[in-house]
Amino acid sequence: MKIHLCVVGRLRNGPEKELIDDYLHRFEKIGRAHGLGPVLVNEVEDKKNGGMLNEAILLQRVIPKGAKGLSFMNLDMPYISFLQM
């Protein structure tokens, strides 16, 4: 099973990117034994500042055709929202 992380924003070089890269590397090593992976990261950037609606449109474009078991998480709100489809 392939795992796709479709995210808004581009991660720049630094400690956060190193941490994410480390977690992705760990997941790929452990996940392989369980039929999971690889993890593909699709970053989109809303350069026009169109807000959440435009971000949703950009994300929709990078979600693979025929994807199943979609989960959406929004971390930009005063609360965390989570939706599984």
PDB file as gemmi writes it, atoms N, CA and C in Angstrom:
CRYST1    1.000    1.000    1.000  90.00  90.00  90.00 P 1                      
ATOM      1  N   MET A   1       0.840  -1.166   0.000  1.00  0.00           N  
ATOM      2  CA  MET A   1       0.000   0.000   0.000  1.00  0.00           C  
ATOM      3  C   MET A   1       0.890   1.235   0.000  1.00  0.00           C  
ATOM      4  N   LYS A   2       0.603   2.148  -0.910  1.00  0.00           N  
ATOM      5  CA  LYS A   2       1.356   3.397  -0.953  1.00  0.00           C  
ATOM      6  C   LYS A   2       0.697   4.410  -0.026  1.00  0.00           C  
ATOM      7  N   ILE A   3       1.505   5.186   0.627  1.00  0.00           N  
ATOM      8  CA  ILE A   3       1.033   6.241   1.521  1.00  0.00           C  
ATOM      9  C   ILE A   3       1.408   7.579   0.881  1.00  0.00           C  
ATOM     10  N   HIS A   4       0.422   8.455   0.742  1.00  0.00           N  
ATOM     11  CA  HIS A   4       0.670   9.786   0.190  1.00  0.00           C  
ATOM     12  C   HIS A   4       0.369  10.822   1.265  1.00  0.00           C  
ATOM     13  N   LEU A   5       1.315  11.705   1.516  1.00  0.00           N  
ATOM     14  CA  LEU A   5       1.080  12.861   2.379  1.00  0.00           C  
ATOM     15  C   LEU A   5       0.909  14.050   1.446  1.00  0.00           C  
ATOM     16  N   CYS A   6      -0.295  14.554   1.353  1.00  0.00           N  
ATOM     17  CA  CYS A   6      -0.592  15.716   0.521  1.00  0.00           C  
ATOM     18  C   CYS A   6      -0.757  16.891   1.468  1.00  0.00           C  
ATOM     19  N   VAL A   7       0.170  17.839   1.400  1.00  0.00           N  
ATOM     20  CA  VAL A   7       0.226  18.900   2.402  1.00  0.00           C  
ATOM     21  C   VAL A   7       0.296  20.275   1.749  1.00  0.00           C  
ATOM     22  N   VAL A   8      -0.183  21.272   2.486  1.00  0.00           N  
ATOM     23  CA  VAL A   8      -0.098  22.659   2.043  1.00  0.00           C  
ATOM     24  C   VAL A   8       1.136  23.278   2.684  1.00  0.00           C  
ATOM     25  N   GLY A   9       1.968  23.890   1.873  1.00  0.00           N  
ATOM     26  CA  GLY A   9       3.193  24.522   2.361  1.00  0.00           C  
ATOM     27  C   GLY A   9       4.404  23.692   2.023  1.00  0.00           C  
ATOM     28  N   ARG A  10       5.493  24.358   1.861  1.00  0.00           N  
ATOM     29  CA  ARG A  10       6.745  23.685   1.531  1.00  0.00           C  
ATOM     30  C   ARG A  10       7.663  23.725   2.747  1.00  0.00           C  
ATOM     31  N   LEU A  11       8.215  22.584   3.072  1.00  0.00           N  
ATOM     32  CA  LEU A  11       9.111  22.475   4.217  1.00  0.00           C  
ATOM     33  C   LEU A  11      10.518  22.871   3.794  1.00  0.00           C  
ATOM     34  N   ARG A  12      11.052  23.866   4.432  1.00  0.00           N  
ATOM     35  CA  ARG A  12      12.400  24.360   4.111  1.00  0.00           C  
ATOM     36  C   ARG A  12      13.440  23.548   4.892  1.00  0.00           C  
ATOM     37  N   ASN A  13      14.687  23.642   4.465  1.00  0.00           N  
ATOM     38  CA  ASN A  13      15.766  22.962   5.184  1.00  0.00           C  
ATOM     39  C   ASN A  13      15.848  23.497   6.607  1.00  0.00           C  
ATOM     40  N   GLY A  14      16.081  22.615   7.536  1.00  0.00           N  
ATOM     41  CA  GLY A  14      16.184  22.997   8.937  1.00  0.00           C  
ATOM     42  C   GLY A  14      15.806  21.834   9.820  1.00  0.00           C  
ATOM     43  N   PRO A  15      15.658  22.089  11.130  1.00  0.00           N  
ATOM     44  CA  PRO A  15      15.393  21.003  12.072  1.00  0.00           C  
ATOM     45  C   PRO A  15      14.060  20.295  11.823  1.00  0.00           C  
ATOM     46  N   GLU A  16      13.029  21.039  11.396  1.00  0.00           N  
ATOM     47  CA  GLU A  16      11.733  20.399  11.144  1.00  0.00           C  
ATOM     48  C   GLU A  16      11.838  19.415   9.983  1.00  0.00           C  
ATOM     49  N   LYS A  17      12.524  19.819   8.920  1.00  0.00           N  
ATOM     50  CA  LYS A  17      12.685  18.937   7.764  1.00  0.00           C  
ATOM     51  C   LYS A  17      13.502  17.709   8.133  1.00  0.00           C  
ATOM     52  N   GLU A  18      14.534  17.892   8.927  1.00  0.00           N  
ATOM     53  CA  GLU A  18      15.346  16.756   9.360  1.00  0.00           C  
ATOM     54  C   GLU A  18      14.503  15.770  10.171  1.00  0.00           C  
ATOM     55  N   LEU A  19      13.635  16.287  11.033  1.00  0.00           N  
ATOM     56  CA  LEU A  19      12.766  15.434  11.842  1.00  0.00           C  
ATOM     57  C   LEU A  19      11.789  14.657  10.960  1.00  0.00           C  
ATOM     58  N   ILE A  20      11.152  15.352  10.016  1.00  0.00           N  
ATOM     59  CA  ILE A  20      10.211  14.686   9.113  1.00  0.00           C  
ATOM     60  C   ILE A  20      10.929  13.626   8.285  1.00  0.00           C  
ATOM     61  N   ASP A  21      12.099  13.973   7.743  1.00  0.00           N  
ATOM     62  CA  ASP A  21      12.863  13.009   6.954  1.00  0.00           C  
ATOM     63  C   ASP A  21      13.213  11.771   7.778  1.00  0.00           C  
ATOM     64  N   ASP A  22      13.565  11.981   9.053  1.00  0.00           N  
ATOM     65  CA  ASP A  22      13.886  10.858   9.934  1.00  0.00           C  
ATOM     66  C   ASP A  22      12.664   9.964  10.142  1.00  0.00           C  
ATOM     67  N   TYR A  23      11.506  10.571  10.417  1.00  0.00           N  
ATOM     68  CA  TYR A  23      10.285   9.779  10.610  1.00  0.00           C  
ATOM     69  C   TYR A  23       9.888   9.035   9.344  1.00  0.00           C  
ATOM     70  N   LEU A  24      10.018   9.684   8.183  1.00  0.00           N  
ATOM     71  CA  LEU A  24       9.687   9.012   6.928  1.00  0.00           C  
ATOM     72  C   LEU A  24      10.619   7.833   6.681  1.00  0.00           C  
ATOM     73  N   HIS A  25      11.898   8.010   6.969  1.00  0.00           N  
ATOM     74  CA  HIS A  25      12.866   6.931   6.808  1.00  0.00           C  
ATOM     75  C   HIS A  25      12.538   5.763   7.740  1.00  0.00           C  
ATOM     76  N   ARG A  26      12.214   6.064   8.977  1.00  0.00           N  
ATOM     77  CA  ARG A  26      11.841   5.009   9.938  1.00  0.00           C  
ATOM     78  C   ARG A  26      10.594   4.273   9.472  1.00  0.00           C  
ATOM     79  N   PHE A  27       9.584   5.048   9.024  1.00  0.00           N  
ATOM     80  CA  PHE A  27       8.331   4.424   8.578  1.00  0.00           C  
ATOM     81  C   PHE A  27       8.586   3.481   7.407  1.00  0.00           C  
ATOM     82  N   GLU A  28       9.409   3.921   6.461  1.00  0.00           N  
ATOM     83  CA  GLU A  28       9.668   3.089   5.295  1.00  0.00           C  
ATOM     84  C   GLU A  28      10.375   1.794   5.671  1.00  0.00           C  
ATOM     85  N   LYS A  29      11.296   1.842   6.629  1.00  0.00           N  
ATOM     86  CA  LYS A  29      11.984   0.627   7.066  1.00  0.00           C  
ATOM     87  C   LYS A  29      11.028  -0.321   7.776  1.00  0.00           C  
ATOM     88  N   ILE A  30      10.229   0.203   8.684  1.00  0.00           N  
ATOM     89  CA  ILE A  30       9.301  -0.634   9.456  1.00  0.00           C  
ATOM     90  C   ILE A  30       8.098  -1.040   8.609  1.00  0.00           C  
ATOM     91  N   GLY A  31       7.580  -0.095   7.830  1.00  0.00           N  
ATOM     92  CA  GLY A  31       6.380  -0.353   7.036  1.00  0.00           C  
ATOM     93  C   GLY A  31       6.570  -1.401   5.963  1.00  0.00           C  
ATOM     94  N   ARG A  32       7.759  -1.477   5.405  1.00  0.00           N  
ATOM     95  CA  ARG A  32       8.033  -2.437   4.332  1.00  0.00           C  
ATOM     96  C   ARG A  32       7.685  -3.856   4.762  1.00  0.00           C  
ATOM     97  N   ALA A  33       7.995  -4.202   5.995  1.00  0.00           N  
ATOM     98  CA  ALA A  33       7.710  -5.549   6.504  1.00  0.00           C  
ATOM     99  C   ALA A  33       6.213  -5.810   6.631  1.00  0.00           C  
ATOM    100  N   HIS A  34       5.420  -4.742   6.655  1.00  0.00           N  
ATOM    101  CA  HIS A  34       3.970  -4.869   6.816  1.00  0.00           C  
ATOM    102  C   HIS A  34       3.211  -4.509   5.533  1.00  0.00           C  
ATOM    103  N   GLY A  35       3.930  -4.374   4.444  1.00  0.00           N  
ATOM    104  CA  GLY A  35       3.295  -4.058   3.174  1.00  0.00           C  
ATOM    105  C   GLY A  35       2.899  -2.599   3.033  1.00  0.00           C  
ATOM    106  N   LEU A  36       3.519  -1.728   3.807  1.00  0.00           N  
ATOM    107  CA  LEU A  36       3.215  -0.297   3.744  1.00  0.00           C  
ATOM    108  C   LEU A  36       4.386   0.451   3.136  1.00  0.00           C  
ATOM    109  N   GLY A  37       4.067   1.438   2.360  1.00  0.00           N  
ATOM    110  CA  GLY A  37       5.106   2.284   1.801  1.00  0.00           C  
ATOM    111  C   GLY A  37       5.283   2.028   0.326  1.00  0.00           C  
ATOM    112  N   PRO A  38       6.010   2.828  -0.332  1.00  0.00           N  
ATOM    113  CA  PRO A  38       6.740   3.977   0.196  1.00  0.00           C  
ATOM    114  C   PRO A  38       5.809   5.139   0.516  1.00  0.00           C  
ATOM    115  N   VAL A  39       6.338   6.109   1.227  1.00  0.00           N  
ATOM    116  CA  VAL A  39       5.604   7.335   1.531  1.00  0.00           C  
ATOM    117  C   VAL A  39       5.997   8.376   0.494  1.00  0.00           C  
ATOM    118  N   LEU A  40       5.006   8.904  -0.176  1.00  0.00           N  
ATOM    119  CA  LEU A  40       5.250   9.960  -1.161  1.00  0.00           C  
ATOM    120  C   LEU A  40       4.688  11.261  -0.601  1.00  0.00           C  
ATOM    121  N   VAL A  41       5.505  12.310  -0.583  1.00  0.00           N  
ATOM    122  CA  VAL A  41       5.079  13.609  -0.054  1.00  0.00           C  
ATOM    123  C   VAL A  41       4.786  14.530  -1.228  1.00  0.00           C  
ATOM    124  N   ASN A  42       3.553  15.034  -1.266  1.00  0.00           N  
ATOM    125  CA  ASN A  42       3.131  15.986  -2.287  1.00  0.00           C  
ATOM    126  C   ASN A  42       2.851  17.318  -1.602  1.00  0.00           C  
ATOM    127  N   GLU A  43       3.725  18.288  -1.827  1.00  0.00           N  
ATOM    128  CA  GLU A  43       3.567  19.608  -1.217  1.00  0.00           C  
ATOM    129  C   GLU A  43       2.951  20.561  -2.246  1.00  0.00           C  
ATOM    130  N   VAL A  44       1.944  21.299  -1.817  1.00  0.00           N  
ATOM    131  CA  VAL A  44       1.358  22.346  -2.660  1.00  0.00           C  
ATOM    132  C   VAL A  44       1.487  23.663  -1.925  1.00  0.00           C  
ATOM    133  N   GLU A  45       1.551  24.731  -2.693  1.00  0.00           N  
ATOM    134  CA  GLU A  45       1.707  26.046  -2.074  1.00  0.00           C  
ATOM    135  C   GLU A  45       0.704  27.005  -2.699  1.00  0.00           C  
ATOM    136  N   ASP A  46      -0.052  27.671  -1.857  1.00  0.00           N  
ATOM    137  CA  ASP A  46      -1.046  28.643  -2.307  1.00  0.00           C  
ATOM    138  C   ASP A  46      -0.360  29.992  -2.473  1.00  0.00           C  
ATOM    139  N   LYS A  47       0.250  30.214  -3.635  1.00  0.00           N  
ATOM    140  CA  LYS A  47       1.006  31.439  -3.861  1.00  0.00           C  
ATOM    141  C   LYS A  47       0.116  32.661  -4.035  1.00  0.00           C  
ATOM    142  N   LYS A  48      -1.160  32.435  -4.353  1.00  0.00           N  
ATOM    143  CA  LYS A  48      -2.078  33.556  -4.574  1.00  0.00           C  
ATOM    144  C   LYS A  48      -2.826  33.962  -3.311  1.00  0.00           C  
ATOM    145  N   ASN A  49      -2.547  33.285  -2.190  1.00  0.00           N  
ATOM    146  CA  ASN A  49      -3.246  33.555  -0.926  1.00  0.00           C  
ATOM    147  C   ASN A  49      -4.756  33.478  -1.080  1.00  0.00           C  
ATOM    148  N   GLY A  50      -5.223  32.412  -1.701  1.00  0.00           N  
ATOM    149  CA  GLY A  50      -6.648  32.229  -1.946  1.00  0.00           C  
ATOM    150  C   GLY A  50      -7.401  31.660  -0.763  1.00  0.00           C  
ATOM    151  N   GLY A  51      -6.710  31.391   0.312  1.00  0.00           N  
ATOM    152  CA  GLY A  51      -7.369  30.874   1.505  1.00  0.00           C  
ATOM    153  C   GLY A  51      -7.584  29.371   1.448  1.00  0.00           C  
ATOM    154  N   MET A  52      -8.379  28.904   2.400  1.00  0.00           N  
ATOM    155  CA  MET A  52      -8.577  27.468   2.564  1.00  0.00           C  
ATOM    156  C   MET A  52      -9.265  26.831   1.360  1.00  0.00           C  
ATOM    157  N   LEU A  53     -10.159  27.563   0.704  1.00  0.00           N  
ATOM    158  CA  LEU A  53     -10.836  27.004  -0.458  1.00  0.00           C  
ATOM    159  C   LEU A  53      -9.833  26.716  -1.572  1.00  0.00           C  
ATOM    160  N   ASN A  54      -8.942  27.654  -1.839  1.00  0.00           N  
ATOM    161  CA  ASN A  54      -7.922  27.444  -2.867  1.00  0.00           C  
ATOM    162  C   ASN A  54      -6.967  26.321  -2.465  1.00  0.00           C  
ATOM    163  N   GLU A  55      -6.627  26.241  -1.188  1.00  0.00           N  
ATOM    164  CA  GLU A  55      -5.766  25.154  -0.716  1.00  0.00           C  
ATOM    165  C   GLU A  55      -6.429  23.800  -0.947  1.00  0.00           C  
ATOM    166  N   ALA A  56      -7.736  23.734  -0.711  1.00  0.00           N  
ATOM    167  CA  ALA A  56      -8.477  22.487  -0.925  1.00  0.00           C  
ATOM    168  C   ALA A  56      -8.440  22.091  -2.401  1.00  0.00           C  
ATOM    169  N   ILE A  57      -8.570  23.057  -3.291  1.00  0.00           N  
ATOM    170  CA  ILE A  57      -8.513  22.785  -4.727  1.00  0.00           C  
ATOM    171  C   ILE A  57      -7.131  22.273  -5.115  1.00  0.00           C  
ATOM    172  N   LEU A  58      -6.083  22.903  -4.583  1.00  0.00           N  
ATOM    173  CA  LEU A  58      -4.719  22.457  -4.867  1.00  0.00           C  
ATOM    174  C   LEU A  58      -4.478  21.041  -4.352  1.00  0.00           C  
ATOM    175  N   LEU A  59      -4.983  20.754  -3.153  1.00  0.00           N  
ATOM    176  CA  LEU A  59      -4.817  19.408  -2.591  1.00  0.00           C  
ATOM    177  C   LEU A  59      -5.567  18.377  -3.428  1.00  0.00           C  
ATOM    178  N   GLN A  60      -6.755  18.746  -3.881  1.00  0.00           N  
ATOM    179  CA  GLN A  60      -7.558  17.829  -4.680  1.00  0.00           C  
ATOM    180  C   GLN A  60      -6.803  17.415  -5.953  1.00  0.00           C  
ATOM    181  N   ARG A  61      -6.015  18.315  -6.489  1.00  0.00           N  
ATOM    182  CA  ARG A  61      -5.258  18.024  -7.717  1.00  0.00           C  
ATOM    183  C   ARG A  61      -4.139  17.010  -7.503  1.00  0.00           C  
ATOM    184  N   VAL A  62      -3.586  16.934  -6.300  1.00  0.00           N  
ATOM    185  CA  VAL A  62      -2.455  16.026  -6.069  1.00  0.00           C  
ATOM    186  C   VAL A  62      -2.857  14.711  -5.415  1.00  0.00           C  
ATOM    187  N   ILE A  63      -4.124  14.586  -4.995  1.00  0.00           N  
ATOM    188  CA  ILE A  63      -4.582  13.308  -4.441  1.00  0.00           C  
ATOM    189  C   ILE A  63      -4.646  12.306  -5.592  1.00  0.00           C  
ATOM    190  N   PRO A  64      -3.998  11.161  -5.463  1.00  0.00           N  
ATOM    191  CA  PRO A  64      -3.970  10.188  -6.552  1.00  0.00           C  
ATOM    192  C   PRO A  64      -5.366   9.716  -6.944  1.00  0.00           C  
ATOM    193  N   LYS A  65      -5.569   9.518  -8.231  1.00  0.00           N  
ATOM    194  CA  LYS A  65      -6.845   8.990  -8.733  1.00  0.00           C  
ATOM    195  C   LYS A  65      -7.082   7.606  -8.145  1.00  0.00           C  
ATOM    196  N   GLY A  66      -8.291   7.344  -7.707  1.00  0.00           N  
ATOM    197  CA  GLY A  66      -8.639   6.041  -7.147  1.00  0.00           C  
ATOM    198  C   GLY A  66      -8.172   5.826  -5.723  1.00  0.00           C  
ATOM    199  N   ALA A  67      -7.697   6.884  -5.063  1.00  0.00           N  
ATOM    200  CA  ALA A  67      -7.225   6.742  -3.679  1.00  0.00           C  
ATOM    201  C   ALA A  67      -8.375   6.318  -2.777  1.00  0.00           C  
ATOM    202  N   LYS A  68      -8.093   5.419  -1.869  1.00  0.00           N  
ATOM    203  CA  LYS A  68      -9.108   4.919  -0.936  1.00  0.00           C  
ATOM    204  C   LYS A  68      -8.630   5.168   0.478  1.00  0.00           C  
ATOM    205  N   GLY A  69      -9.570   5.253   1.409  1.00  0.00           N  
ATOM    206  CA  GLY A  69      -9.213   5.430   2.809  1.00  0.00           C  
ATOM    207  C   GLY A  69      -8.591   6.783   3.082  1.00  0.00           C  
ATOM    208  N   LEU A  70      -9.177   7.827   2.514  1.00  0.00           N  
ATOM    209  CA  LEU A  70      -8.629   9.171   2.687  1.00  0.00           C  
ATOM    210  C   LEU A  70      -8.888   9.709   4.084  1.00  0.00           C  
ATOM    211  N   SER A  71      -7.913  10.390   4.636  1.00  0.00           N  
ATOM    212  CA  SER A  71      -8.053  11.085   5.914  1.00  0.00           C  
ATOM    213  C   SER A  71      -7.571  12.510   5.725  1.00  0.00           C  
ATOM    214  N   PHE A  72      -8.320  13.461   6.262  1.00  0.00           N  
ATOM    215  CA  PHE A  72      -7.957  14.866   6.168  1.00  0.00           C  
ATOM    216  C   PHE A  72      -7.760  15.422   7.570  1.00  0.00           C  
ATOM    217  N   MET A  73      -6.712  16.200   7.748  1.00  0.00           N  
ATOM    218  CA  MET A  73      -6.449  16.818   9.037  1.00  0.00           C  
ATOM    219  C   MET A  73      -6.102  18.280   8.805  1.00  0.00           C  
ATOM    220  N   ASN A  74      -6.726  19.153   9.551  1.00  0.00           N  
ATOM    221  CA  ASN A  74      -6.472  20.590   9.453  1.00  0.00           C  
ATOM    222  C   ASN A  74      -5.846  21.051  10.760  1.00  0.00           C  
ATOM    223  N   LEU A  75      -4.619  21.556  10.685  1.00  0.00           N  
ATOM    224  CA  LEU A  75      -3.920  22.005  11.883  1.00  0.00           C  
ATOM    225  C   LEU A  75      -3.863  23.526  11.987  1.00  0.00           C  
ATOM    226  N   ASP A  76      -4.520  24.232  11.073  1.00  0.00           N  
ATOM    227  CA  ASP A  76      -4.463  25.695  11.060  1.00  0.00           C  
ATOM    228  C   ASP A  76      -5.616  26.366  11.793  1.00  0.00           C  
ATOM    229  N   MET A  77      -6.483  25.619  12.355  1.00  0.00           N  
ATOM    230  CA  MET A  77      -7.642  26.192  13.043  1.00  0.00           C  
ATOM    231  C   MET A  77      -7.342  26.279  14.539  1.00  0.00           C  
ATOM    232  N   PRO A  78      -8.173  27.020  15.287  1.00  0.00           N  
ATOM    233  CA  PRO A  78      -7.973  27.072  16.736  1.00  0.00           C  
ATOM    234  C   PRO A  78      -8.112  25.689  17.376  1.00  0.00           C  
ATOM    235  N   TYR A  79      -8.693  24.787  16.655  1.00  0.00           N  
ATOM    236  CA  TYR A  79      -8.836  23.397  17.090  1.00  0.00           C  
ATOM    237  C   TYR A  79      -8.379  22.525  15.923  1.00  0.00           C  
ATOM    238  N   ILE A  80      -8.060  21.308  16.203  1.00  0.00           N  
ATOM    239  CA  ILE A  80      -7.653  20.383  15.149  1.00  0.00           C  
ATOM    240  C   ILE A  80      -8.898  19.679  14.637  1.00  0.00           C  
ATOM    241  N   SER A  81      -9.097  19.726  13.339  1.00  0.00           N  
ATOM    242  CA  SER A  81     -10.230  19.007  12.761  1.00  0.00           C  
ATOM    243  C   SER A  81      -9.697  17.814  11.983  1.00  0.00           C  
ATOM    244  N   PHE A  82     -10.429  16.741  12.017  1.00  0.00           N  
ATOM    245  CA  PHE A  82     -10.008  15.486  11.403  1.00  0.00           C  
ATOM    246  C   PHE A  82     -11.202  14.852  10.727  1.00  0.00           C  
ATOM    247  N   LEU A  83     -11.019  14.417   9.492  1.00  0.00           N  
ATOM    248  CA  LEU A  83     -12.115  13.808   8.738  1.00  0.00           C  
ATOM    249  C   LEU A  83     -11.573  12.608   8.016  1.00  0.00           C  
ATOM    250  N   GLN A  84     -12.258  11.484   8.141  1.00  0.00           N  
ATOM    251  CA  GLN A  84     -11.895  10.280   7.387  1.00  0.00           C  
ATOM    252  C   GLN A  84     -12.957  10.020   6.368  1.00  0.00           C  
ATOM    253  N   MET A  85     -12.528   9.584   5.198  1.00  0.00           N  
ATOM    254  CA  MET A  85     -13.485   9.267   4.132  1.00  0.00           C  
ATOM    255  C   MET A  85     -13.242   7.853   3.659  1.00  0.00           C  
TER     256      MET A  85                                                      
END                                                                             
